[in-house]
């Protein structure tokens, strides 16, 4: 996975992720929309054969890159919770 910042401004942040498909972008997009200071979050749909996505964030009262990082941390936490719940279910409910 290669991450490149395309634009970093006072209220706007755009990042390009190469080597991942659209589904990862949608997970991050979902979390960004739950951030109270985010005024816009979008994922530009790539060509179906190209594993590249562009995520754009606009925010108020905080730097948009901080909102992006917070969204990533929330997505990671939720994914870890899901992994633990599935492992527990697969092991018969006992740990």
Secondary structure, 3 states (H helix, E strand, C coil): CEEEEEEECCCEEEEEEECCCHHHHHHHHHHHHHCCCEEEEEEECCCCCCCEEEEEEEECCCCHHHHHHHHHHHHHHHHHHHHHHHHHHHCCCCC
